[in-house]
Amino acid sequence: MWPDRRILDLFKTEFPIVLAPIAGAMDAELAIAVAQGGALPCLPCAMLSPEKAREQVNIIRGRVSAPLNLNFFCHKPVDADPAREAIWRQRLAPYYREHGLDPAAPVSAAKRAPFDAAFCEMVEELKPEIVSFHFGLPEPKLLQRVKAAGCLVMSSATIVREAIWLEENGCDVIIAQGAEAGGHRGMFLTDNIAEQPGTFALVPQVVDAVKVPVLAAGGIADGRGIAAAFAPGASGVQIGSAYLRCPESTVIAPARVALAQARDDSTVITNVMTGRPARGVANRVMREVGPVSADAPAFPHAATALGPLKVAAEKLGKVDFTNLFAGQAVRLGRDMPAAELTRALAGAALARLAALGG
Ligand SMILES: Cc1cc2nc3c(=O)[nH]c(=O)nc-3n(C[C@H](O)[C@H](O)[C@H](O)COP(=O)(O)O)c2cc1C
């Protein structure tokens, strides 16, 4: 039925569909619903403490007996630079004043922690079937411990060179993330966002370059996209934006409206939300300060000064400073329970594949 069974055999899911870790937009509830629908669930841990992540994993495992993917960032952390912070605060000062906030008041630092010894201990204890990374891989000692815990490892590649590096460094599955994708570019051997190929150009070239199974990611949001991913040789798909409007996501009401109204040309790549290039629906700060600004502090520190603005605007029902990360196919997303959506996606893909085969 499916043209390629490698992901099904490896992950032991009903469908070759993987829920993309959508940090900041989901918790255990979406993971549970997607697992009930037959796809691979995940828990993005980048914005969680190990304690909170452990709690969420226990909730998922208490309700479904599906394989689980725990996802981590593995960027090299840099300390906040007070000089750049000051420039950024100055750039945002008019918005602070507009919202009755003091631009000089202390704010709590944005949290996006890379995979470290504490997370590694959690992985060794919980033994998720799969561990995935964004921005490369952690240092070899930590990666060895993850593999020794019996976890399959996957990570995102945005160019062929990254895919080859990931395979050579122990990845069992490569996620080929095309430029259409929502959220941060997983890039780690380049920082040139103009270089990132689209999904349809990237997937066949990654498939040709590596032996491990490849998941296609970026702009895949319905049965047509899933069916199309198999033609150039993907063994499955990783889907994020299509799930953002499911009732089980943690996306707040005004952001749901913005996502529902988004069109094919509503997303841009920006660095103003976190300091690292990511695709999202353009909001006020992205339009007026970015979408790319040399003033934005390094990842994740750009998010720090946006924190109070986000809270103040959201109180007014606005998403002017809220992260609306989403990909170019966000318009195809549906407001539908995630288990139902997963089955609908798989059914539509199989029907499309059958039609193409006939
Ligand atoms: C809101 C949002 C948050 C994301 N957060 C993460 C993350 O924490 N870790 C990760 O590996 N990928 C993250 N991604 C990227 C996804 O893994 C994936 O590449 C992307 O969703 C695929 O494109 P699509 O959104 O068009 O389906 C995020 C994407 C979105 C839309």
The ligand as a Tripos MOL2 file, in Angstrom:
@<TRIPOS>MOLECULE
LIG
   31    33     1     0     0
SMALL
NO_CHARGES

@<TRIPOS>ATOM
      1 C1          5.6830   26.1260   15.4720 C.3       1 LIG1
      2 C2          6.8500   25.2740   15.0510 C.ar      1 LIG1
      3 C3          7.8010   24.9030   15.9970 C.ar      1 LIG1
      4 C4          8.8690   24.0610   15.6320 C.ar      1 LIG1
      5 N1          9.7360   23.6450   16.6040 N.ar      1 LIG1
      6 C5         10.6510   22.6750   16.2950 C.ar      1 LIG1
      7 C6         11.4230   22.0560   17.3230 C.ar      1 LIG1
      8 O1         11.3160   22.3850   18.5070 O.2       1 LIG1
      9 N2         12.2970   21.0930   16.9560 N.ar      1 LIG1
     10 C7         12.4440   20.6840   15.6570 C.ar      1 LIG1
     11 O2         13.2320   19.7740   15.3970 O.2       1 LIG1
     12 N3         11.7420   21.2540   14.6670 N.ar      1 LIG1
     13 C8         10.8420   22.2380   14.9540 C.ar      1 LIG1
     14 N4         10.0760   22.7790   13.9500 N.ar      1 LIG1
     15 C9         10.3490   22.4000   12.5340 C.3       1 LIG1
     16 C10         9.6890   21.0690   12.1960 C.3       1 LIG1
     17 O3         10.4590   20.0080   12.7120 O.3       1 LIG1
     18 C11         9.5380   20.8090   10.6890 C.3       1 LIG1
     19 O4         10.7690   20.9660   10.0280 O.3       1 LIG1
     20 C12         8.5000   21.6710   10.0160 C.3       1 LIG1
     21 O5          7.3500   21.8230   10.8130 O.3       1 LIG1
     22 C13         8.1060   21.0360    8.6890 C.3       1 LIG1
     23 O6          7.4540   21.9640    7.8650 O.3       1 LIG1
     24 P1          5.8660   22.2460    7.9190 P.3       1 LIG1
     25 O7          5.6760   23.1080    9.1190 O.co2     1 LIG1
     26 O8          5.6200   22.9260    6.6240 O.co2     1 LIG1
     27 O9          5.1590   20.9240    8.0540 O.co2     1 LIG1
     28 C14         9.0080   23.6400   14.2810 C.ar      1 LIG1
     29 C15         8.0510   24.0340   13.3360 C.ar      1 LIG1
     30 C16         6.9780   24.8380   13.7000 C.ar      1 LIG1
     31 C17         5.9540   25.1950   12.6480 C.3       1 LIG1
@<TRIPOS>BOND
     1     1     2 1
     2     2     3 ar
     3     2    30 ar
     4     3     4 ar
     5     4     5 ar
     6     4    28 ar
     7     5     6 ar
     8     6     7 ar
     9     6    13 1
    10     7     8 2
    11     7     9 ar
    12     9    10 ar
    13    10    11 2
    14    10    12 ar
    15    12    13 ar
    16    13    14 ar
    17    14    15 1
    18    14    28 ar
    19    15    16 1
    20    16    17 1
    21    16    18 1
    22    18    19 1
    23    18    20 1
    24    20    21 1
    25    20    22 1
    26    22    23 1
    27    23    24 1
    28    24    25 2
    29    24    26 1
    30    24    27 1
    31    28    29 ar
    32    29    30 ar
    33    30    31 1
@<TRIPOS>SUBSTRUCTURE
     1 LIG1         1 GROUP 0 **** ****
